[in-house]
């Protein structure tokens, strides 16, 4: 009973903190609210809980099926080969969750060790949550990690169970430059968004405030006049009446695009989202159920659909972009059906077969994740267009298709 009361009290600590802040300085943007609720050092959802997996608040594709991560591993190898097999590459994952996806990718790298034998591979994880980085360390290295000296950019390092060096960072800027493959799976959807509403007086920002009628309850209000965000983030050609913009996602995509332009490589983004068509997608998840975004902040995961049209704009032509393409189309192109058949043939018992078919359905069925999740890629421009193609179109050999976005050619 006491523990429960304490848990309940802990669940209210963030609300009390926000209520004090709002009373003192007035309403905050939705972005500020999300940042506090998710990453506040003392009471934030990711810093305190970070509930991925069956027992958490949401479940991700890699937690459902190993096939998902294996196919992504094959995507990276396919792109590495298409780019001429450079002799070194960094696998950089943003927000790696429990490390399941990286583990599945590393297993593929090990199985295809003969292909990668002359390539020097390292793994770089960008993770702000101390709790999640511990879980990742156990999963990927068996817990054999050491903290890094203060003057180095990585805060922790270790060796994977398959013998590959792994480094942990708090920010993508800290990851050393070099030929890199980037992965952002369900990363952009948790970054703070600004919300805007079109009114008769022009665009107004949606803010979070304390409800004067009900103390300690939060509510949405509209800014009385234009805010800096509404002046800077709304495109003049916008036709929707309600818009969500994630400036942080824009900054990260600009950084990825600059790195890929300079050092080569590619970035693969997998997330739920839309191509500049949706309006209000801000929602919360707790215990695998939808949860009111303003109730008990710090105890639920807050998320919003990724606007891929905004990411494309933010790449600013530094890289080529592909997608968004629906998850079921991407995985089909990557050969998931073939992989499923092999696993079904090799599985001895009915329970395993049922689990395989169930996880396939979760990933591919339009009613589940098949249609709402999308894949989007940033690639060097020359990967899709020969630099001098327009001068002598007939003299160049055709560029290999990009796996996932076209059918994977299995040689």
N, C-alpha and C positions, 0 to 999 in steps of 0.2 A: 504493500500500500504506500509506504513512504517513498519507495523508489518510483512508483507511478506518479505520485504527487510531484516528486522532483523532476521527473521527465516532463510532466505537464508544465511545470514552472519554467523549465529550460526552453520548452516550446514557445513560451510567451516572452522570453527575454528579448528576442529580436523585435517583437511588436512594441514592447515598452521603449526600447532604444529608438525605434523609428518615430513613435508617438512624441517622445521628448524632442527629437530633432525637428519634426514638423511643427510642433507648437512654437519652438524657438525661432525657426527661420522660414516657415511657410511651405507650400507644396513643393515636391521634387519631381523631376522628370521620371518617366517610366524606366529610362536607362539607369538612373541613379538608384531607383528602387530595386531593380533587378541586381545591380552590382552589390548593393548591401545584402539583399536576401540570399544571394548565391555565394558571395566570396568575402563577406565580412570576416576578419580574422578570428573573432571570438565565436560568433553565432551563425555564420554563413552556412548554407546548405552543403556546399561542396567541401568546405573546410571541416565541417562537423560530421557530416554523414556520407554524402557522395554515394547514393544508393543505386548502384548498377547491379543487374542480375536478378535471379529468381526472388531473393529475399529483399531486394531493394524496392525502389519506387518505379523503375522502368527497366525494360530489357532491350538489349541492342542486338543487331544481326549476328555479330561474332559470338554472342552468348547463346544464340539459337543453334548455329550450325558451324562446324569447322570448315565446311565447303566454302563459305563466304570469304573467309580470310585466305584460303588456299587460292581461290580464283583471283583475288587482289594481288597475291604474291606472283602469280603467273602474269598478271598485267604488267607489273614492274619489270619482270624478266623480259617479257615481249618488247617493251619499250626500250629497255637497255640494249637489246639485240638490234632493234630498228635504228638505234642511234649509234651503231658501230661498236658496241661492246667496250665502252671506256674501262680503263683498268682499275678505277676506284669508284665506289658510290656510297653516299650516306643515305640511309633510310630515316627520314625525319617524320615522326608522328606528333600531331598537335592534339593534346587532350586524349591520351591513350586509354582512358577508362581503367579497367583492371589489367590491361596488357594482353588480353586474349587475342586480339587481332594481330598484334606484333608476333605473338607466339606462333600463330597459324602461318603467318608469312615466313617466319624463320624456319619452320618445318619444311616448307616448299623449297626454300633456298638450300636446305640440307639435302633434300631428295634430289635436287638438280645441281649438286655440288660440282659434278664433272663439267657442266656448262659454265659455272661461275668460278672455276678453279683459279683462273688468272686474275680474278677481280678482288680487290681489297674492300670488304664491306664493313661498315660500322652502323650502329643504330643510335639515334638521337631522339630522346623523348622530351617534349615540352609539356611540363606538368606543374601546376601551381599548388595542387593539394598534397600536403605532407602524407595524409592517410592513404591516398591512392598511389603515391609513388612507392610507399612501403609494400602495398599489395602487388604492384607491378614488379618490384624487385624480387619478391618471393616467387612469383610466377615465372619470371624470365631467367633469373640467375640462381634460383633456389635460396635466395637471401644472401648470397655472397657478394655484398657491395661494400664500398667504403666511401665515406664523405670525402669530398674534394677540397683541397686548400682554398681558403677565402679568395685568393687572388686569381683563381681560375674561373672561367665562365660557367662550367658545369658544377652543380652542387653535390652530385653523387655519380659514382661510376662503378661498373662491374663487368663481368664476362657472362654472356648468355650460356645456357646449357649446351648450345651447339658451338660454343667457342668464339662468338662474335662480340667485340667490345660494345658496351652500351653506356651512354652518358645521359644524365638528366639535367634539364635547364628550366628556368622559370619563364623565359621569354624567347621568342623565335630569334630576336636580335642576337642572343648569346650563342646560337648555333654557329659553328665555324663555317666560313664560306667554302664552296667546293661543289662538285657535281653531285646533285641531291635529288632524291625522289621524295616528295612530300605527300603526306596522307592526313586528311582531315575528315574523320568519320564521326558524324553527330557531334561536331565541334562548333560550327558556326551557329547552330540553332540556340545555343545557350549563351551567346554573347548579348550584351544589353542592347535593347532597341529603343528608339524614340518613336512615339506614336503621334500622328497628326490627323486632325479632322478639318474638312473643308466647311466653312460656315458662310453666312451671308456677308460677313465682314472680312472674308479671306481665310487663310490657313491659321488654325490655332493648335497649339501643342496640348496633348492629353497629359495631365499631371496627376500625381497621387497625393492625397491630402487626408487629414484626420476628419472624420465625420462629426460636425458640431452637435448633431442630435444624439449620437451614440458614442460616448467616449471610448477610446481604445479600439474603434473600428475604422478601417480605411475606406476611402471611396475615390473614384475618378472625378476630376474636374477639368474644365478647359481653361487654358491660360487666357487672361483678360485681353492681352494684346499679342502681337507677334513676338516669338522668342528667337534668340540667335539661331537655334537649331532649325526652326521653321523657315528662317530666311536662307539658311545654307544648304539644307538637305532635300528640299522639294524641287524636283525638276520642273522647268517652266511648262513642258509638254504633258505634265501629269493629268490623267483623265479620271482617276479614281477619287472617291470622296473621303476615303480613310486610307492612310498610308503608314507603313512601318518601315523605318530605316535603321540599319545597324552600321554606324560609322566605323566601329572597331573592326567589323568584317572587311570593310573597304580598305582600311589601313593594312590589315594582314594580307589581303589579296595583292595590294600594291607591292608589299615587301616580297611576297612569293614571286610575283611577276618580274620584279627587278632582279632577284636572285637567279631565276631561270634564264632570263635574258643574258645575264653576265656569265654564269657558270654552267649553264645547261641543266638537263634533268626534266622533271615534269611534276605536276601536282594533281592529285586525284581527290576530289571532294565528294563525299557521299552523305546526303542529308535529306530530310523532308523539306520540300520547298515548292516554289512556283516560279514562273518566268515573268514576274511583274504584273500578275493578274489578280492576286488575292488581296484582301483588305485586313480584316481583324483576325490574326492567327495566334495571339498571345494566350497561353494556357499553362496550367500547372498540373503536375502528376505527383500523386502520393499513393504508395501501395498499389501501383499499376492501375489506379483509377484517376479520372479527371478531378482536379482539385481547384477550388476558387483561388485565383492568383493573388487576391488581396487578403486572404484569410490565413492566419498562422504563418507569416513569412519566416523563412529559414528552415521550414520543415518539409517543403515540397520542392521538386525540380520545376523551374520556370523555363519556358521555351517558346520560340516563335519560328514560324516557317522561314526558310532562307529564301531571299529574293535573288535568284540567279541572274536576272537581268542587271541588277545592281552590281553583282560581282563582275559580270562581263564588262560593264562600264568602267569599273575600278581597275581592271587589268590594263586599261588605257592603251590597248594596242601593242603593249610591250611583248605580249605573248599571244599565240593563237589560243582560242578557247573552243572547246567542244562540249555539246550538251546544253541544258540538262536532258538526259535520257532516262526513261523510267527504269527502276531497279530490275524489274523482270526482263526488260529487253537487254540491259547490260549483261546480266548474269547468263541469259540465254546465249548471247553472242560469245560469252566467255566459255561456253561449253558445260554449263551446270548440269544439263540433262545427261550428258555422257558420264560425267563424274558421279552423278547419282546412281546410274546403272552399275558402274564398277563397284561402288560401295554396297549396293543392295546385293550384288552377286557374292561379295566377300563377307557379308554379315551372316553369322551362323544362326542367330535366333530371331524369333518373331518380334520380340520387344525392340531390338535394335532397328529392325526394318521399319517398324511402326514409327519409331522416333525419327528416322531419316525422312520418311514420307511426310510426317507432321512438320518437321523443320523446313522441308522444301516448300510445303504449302504456305508456311508463315512468310518465307522470303519472296515467293513468286505470285501468290494469289492476289489479284487486284483488291480484294476485300481486306487483305492484311497489309503487308508492306510493299507488295509488288508495284502498285501505282503511286503511292504517296512518297516513296523514297526515290531520289534521283541521283544520278552520277554526272559529274561536271569535271572537265579537265583543263589544265593550263599546260601548254606545250610550247617549245621554242617555235618561232614562226617558220623557220626553215624545215621543221618536221612535216609541215603540211604543204608548203610551197617551195619549190627549188628557187634559190636566190636569183639565178639568171634564166629561169624558165621562160619568161616572156620573150627573151631574145631568140633562143634556139629551142623551142618546145620539143622538137623531135629528137634532140640529141641526148636527152636525159633519161635514165632508167626511171620507171614509175616508183613513187614513194610507197613503202609498205603501208597497208591500212593500219589504223590505230585500233588495237583489240578492244572489245567491249562496245565501242561506238560503231564498229563494223564487225562482221563475223570474224572470230579468231581463226587464223589459218594454222592448223596443226600440221607441222611438217614431221 
